[in-house]
Amino acid sequence: MKKINLGITGCMGRMGQQIIKSVKKNNNFRIVALTESKKLNKKIDGKNILQNTNETFKKTNVIIDFTTPKCTFEILKIASKLKKRVVIGTTGFTQKEEKLIKKYSKKIPILKAGNMSLGINLLMYLTEIASKSLGNNFQSKILETHHKHKKDYPSGTALMLGKGIAIGKNKNFYNLIGKKYLNKKNFSYGNKINFNSIRKGEIIGEHEVTFSNGKEIITLNHEAFDRALYSEGALSAARWLITKKTGLYSMRDLMNFK
């Protein structure tokens, strides 16, 4: 198989660095573009770190983006012009921005996931099933824990899981969003989905979905031990996306969940 030419945005960030490491162990890819939002006079493995321009991404087949919403839309604008595929791992989009991403997907193939982990995407699937099976007699809440450097909260993954609950109930997720707590020791259930985000240490990622009717509790959880599972998932997404037509895809499509 011919190597896939890869562009990596936010290459100095945690995920950018991890993706570069994973590419070195994967024979399916070749890095042809590394970018940061600000101009840096640095090189990684002999490659200059550039800024996001049409010229920078001209030779790429797929761009992997783990940055900020502002940067992601810079990339989508360039990618739609150059007809490049994009894997989005960035989180923190507003409802309006989500709709804009969908609009871009009518021009180019996009795979977007709040989490690239196989286990997390399975957890979302199980969350949907639990939510549908348990019905309206059960209330739900979501707890997530990440390293102290993570700025956005709730995490993209926590929001994904919240969407899983909404899908199970056949309701609009944005109408079900309840309170969003940060570093709260305990938090209660509500008529809507409440979120609690803990930021401490160097924790890679822990997520927990809890359902309760006051008489019993059902808990679904996932814990990540190695950041490589996210970068390897992103590379799997890039390889899968290379054969796809225009559209907005998710890890669920890749994993063929019904």
C-alpha positions as CSV (number, residue, x, y, z in Angstrom):
1,M,0.0,0.0,0.0
2,K,1.2,3.5,-0.9
3,K,2.1,5.6,2.1
4,I,-0.4,8.2,3.2
5,N,1.0,11.7,3.3
6,L,0.1,13.2,6.7
7,G,-0.2,16.7,8.0
8,I,-0.2,17.2,11.8
9,T,-1.5,20.5,13.3
10,G,-0.5,21.6,16.8
11,C,2.6,19.4,16.4
12,M,4.2,20.8,19.7
13,G,1.1,19.9,21.8
14,R,0.7,16.7,23.8
15,M,-1.4,14.9,21.1
16,G,0.7,16.3,18.2
17,Q,3.9,14.9,19.8
18,Q,2.2,11.6,20.5
19,I,0.9,11.2,16.9
20,I,4.5,11.9,15.6
21,K,5.7,9.1,17.9
22,S,3.0,6.7,16.7
23,V,3.8,7.5,13.0
24,K,7.4,6.3,13.5
25,K,6.0,2.9,14.5
26,N,3.5,2.8,11.6
27,N,4.6,2.0,8.0
28,N,1.4,3.3,6.5
29,F,2.2,7.0,6.9
30,R,4.7,9.7,5.9
31,I,4.7,13.1,7.7
32,V,4.9,15.9,5.1
33,A,3.6,18.8,7.1
34,L,4.0,19.9,10.7
35,T,2.3,23.1,11.9
36,E,1.7,25.4,14.8
37,S,-0.4,28.5,15.1
38,K,2.6,30.7,15.8
39,K,5.8,30.9,13.8
40,L,8.6,28.8,15.4
41,N,12.1,28.5,14.3
42,K,12.2,24.8,15.2
43,K,12.5,21.4,13.4
44,I,11.2,18.0,14.3
45,D,13.2,15.1,12.7
46,G,14.6,17.6,10.1
47,K,11.2,19.0,9.2
48,N,10.4,22.7,9.7
49,I,7.4,23.6,11.8
50,L,5.3,25.8,9.6
51,Q,2.0,27.7,9.9
52,N,-1.4,26.8,8.5
53,T,-1.3,27.8,4.8
54,N,-2.5,26.3,1.5
55,E,1.2,25.7,0.5
56,T,1.9,23.9,3.7
57,F,-0.8,21.2,3.2
58,K,-0.5,21.0,-0.6
59,K,1.2,17.5,-0.6
60,T,-0.9,16.0,2.2
61,N,-3.6,13.3,1.8
62,V,-5.0,13.6,5.3
63,I,-4.7,16.3,8.0
64,I,-5.0,15.3,11.7
65,D,-6.1,18.1,13.9
66,F,-5.9,18.2,17.7
67,T,-5.8,21.9,18.4
68,T,-8.5,24.5,19.3
69,P,-11.8,25.3,17.5
70,K,-10.3,28.5,16.1
71,C,-7.4,26.5,14.5
72,T,-9.7,23.7,13.3
73,F,-11.7,26.1,11.2
74,E,-8.5,27.5,9.7
75,I,-7.7,24.0,8.7
76,L,-11.2,23.2,7.4
77,K,-11.1,26.3,5.2
78,I,-7.7,25.3,3.7
79,A,-8.7,21.6,3.4
80,S,-12.0,22.4,1.6
81,K,-10.1,24.5,-0.9
82,L,-7.4,21.8,-1.5
83,K,-9.9,18.9,-1.2
84,K,-8.0,17.2,1.6
85,R,-9.4,14.8,4.2
86,V,-9.4,15.9,7.8
87,V,-9.5,13.9,11.1
88,I,-10.7,16.2,13.9
89,G,-9.8,15.3,17.5
90,T,-10.2,18.9,18.8
91,T,-12.9,19.4,21.4
92,G,-14.9,22.3,22.9
93,F,-17.0,23.2,19.8
94,T,-20.3,25.2,20.3
95,Q,-23.5,23.9,18.8
96,K,-23.2,26.5,16.0
97,E,-19.6,25.4,15.3
98,E,-20.8,21.7,15.1
99,K,-23.3,22.7,12.4
100,L,-20.5,24.5,10.5
101,I,-18.3,21.4,10.6
102,K,-21.2,19.5,9.1
103,K,-21.4,22.1,6.3
104,Y,-17.7,21.6,5.5
105,S,-18.3,17.8,5.4
106,K,-20.4,18.4,2.3
107,K,-17.2,19.4,0.5
108,I,-14.6,17.0,2.0
109,P,-14.5,13.8,4.0
110,I,-14.2,14.6,7.7
111,L,-14.0,12.1,10.6
112,K,-14.7,13.9,13.9
113,A,-14.5,12.2,17.4
114,G,-14.3,13.7,20.9
115,N,-12.2,10.6,21.7
116,M,-10.3,8.3,19.3
117,S,-10.1,5.4,21.7
118,L,-11.8,2.1,20.7
119,G,-12.8,1.6,24.4
120,I,-14.4,5.0,24.8
121,N,-16.4,4.6,21.6
122,L,-17.6,1.2,22.8
123,L,-18.5,2.9,26.1
124,M,-20.7,5.4,24.2
125,Y,-22.4,2.6,22.4
126,L,-23.1,0.9,25.7
127,T,-24.3,4.2,27.2
128,E,-26.9,4.5,24.4
129,I,-28.1,1.0,25.1
130,A,-28.3,1.5,28.8
131,S,-30.1,4.8,28.4
132,K,-32.7,3.3,26.1
133,S,-33.2,0.2,28.2
134,L,-33.5,2.0,31.6
135,G,-35.9,4.6,30.3
136,N,-37.1,7.8,32.0
137,N,-37.3,6.3,35.5
138,F,-33.5,6.6,35.8
139,Q,-31.5,9.9,36.1
140,S,-27.9,10.1,34.9
141,K,-24.7,12.0,35.5
142,I,-21.2,12.0,34.1
143,L,-17.9,12.3,35.9
144,E,-14.6,12.9,34.1
145,T,-11.0,13.4,35.3
146,H,-8.1,14.7,33.3
147,H,-4.6,16.2,33.8
148,K,-4.4,19.7,35.3
149,H,-3.3,21.2,31.9
150,K,-6.6,20.5,30.2
151,K,-8.5,23.7,29.7
152,D,-12.0,22.8,28.4
153,Y,-14.6,21.2,30.5
154,P,-16.7,19.1,30.3
155,S,-14.3,17.1,28.1
156,G,-15.2,16.3,24.6
157,T,-15.5,12.7,25.7
158,A,-17.9,13.5,28.5
159,L,-20.1,15.4,26.0
160,M,-19.9,12.4,23.7
161,L,-21.2,10.2,26.5
162,G,-23.9,12.8,27.2
163,K,-25.0,12.5,23.6
164,G,-25.1,8.8,24.0
165,I,-27.6,9.2,26.9
166,A,-29.7,11.6,24.7
167,I,-29.7,9.2,21.7
168,G,-30.9,6.4,24.0
169,K,-33.8,8.6,25.2
170,N,-34.4,9.9,21.6
171,K,-34.1,13.5,22.8
172,N,-32.1,16.5,21.8
173,F,-28.8,16.5,23.7
174,Y,-28.5,20.2,24.1
175,N,-31.9,20.3,25.8
176,L,-30.6,17.7,28.3
177,I,-27.4,19.5,29.4
178,G,-27.6,20.2,33.1
179,K,-25.1,21.7,35.5
180,K,-21.4,21.8,34.6
181,Y,-19.2,21.5,37.7
182,L,-15.4,21.8,38.0
183,N,-13.5,20.0,40.8
184,K,-16.6,19.4,42.9
185,K,-16.1,16.6,45.4
186,N,-19.7,15.3,45.1
187,F,-22.5,16.2,42.7
188,S,-26.1,15.1,42.4
189,Y,-28.4,13.7,39.8
190,G,-30.9,16.0,38.2
191,N,-33.8,16.1,35.7
192,K,-31.0,16.8,33.2
193,I,-27.5,15.4,32.7
194,N,-25.1,16.9,35.3
195,F,-21.4,16.9,34.6
196,N,-18.4,17.1,37.0
197,S,-14.9,17.7,35.7
198,I,-11.8,17.0,37.8
199,R,-8.5,18.5,36.8
200,K,-5.5,17.2,38.7
201,G,-2.0,15.7,38.2
202,E,-1.1,14.1,34.9
203,I,-4.1,11.8,34.6
204,I,-4.6,10.8,31.0
205,G,-8.4,10.3,31.2
206,E,-11.1,8.7,33.3
207,H,-14.8,8.7,32.4
208,E,-17.8,7.4,34.3
209,V,-21.5,7.4,33.4
210,T,-23.9,6.6,36.2
211,F,-27.6,5.8,36.1
212,S,-29.8,5.7,39.2
213,N,-33.5,5.4,40.1
214,G,-32.9,5.9,43.8
215,K,-33.0,2.2,44.5
216,E,-30.1,1.0,42.4
217,I,-27.1,2.4,40.6
218,I,-25.6,1.3,37.2
219,T,-22.1,2.5,36.4
220,L,-20.2,2.4,33.1
221,N,-16.6,3.5,33.2
222,H,-13.4,3.7,31.2
223,E,-9.8,4.5,32.3
224,A,-6.9,5.3,29.9
225,F,-3.4,4.4,30.9
226,D,-1.5,5.4,27.7
227,R,-1.9,8.4,25.5
228,A,-0.8,6.3,22.5
229,L,-4.3,4.7,22.3
230,Y,-5.6,8.1,21.1
231,S,-2.9,8.7,18.6
232,E,-3.2,5.1,17.3
233,G,-6.9,5.6,17.0
234,A,-6.3,8.9,15.0
235,L,-4.0,7.0,12.6
236,S,-6.6,4.3,12.2
237,A,-9.2,7.0,11.4
238,A,-6.9,8.6,8.9
239,R,-6.3,5.3,7.1
240,W,-10.0,4.5,7.1
241,L,-10.9,8.0,5.8
242,I,-8.6,7.9,2.8
243,T,-11.1,5.7,0.9
244,K,-14.3,7.6,1.9
245,K,-16.4,10.1,-0.1
246,T,-17.5,13.5,1.3
247,G,-19.4,13.3,4.5
248,L,-19.1,13.6,8.3
249,Y,-18.0,10.4,9.9
250,S,-17.2,9.2,13.5
251,M,-15.2,6.4,15.1
252,R,-18.6,4.6,15.3
253,D,-18.6,4.4,11.5
254,L,-15.0,3.1,11.5
255,M,-15.9,0.4,14.1
256,N,-19.1,-0.4,12.2
257,F,-21.5,0.0,15.2
258,K,-25.1,-0.1,14.1
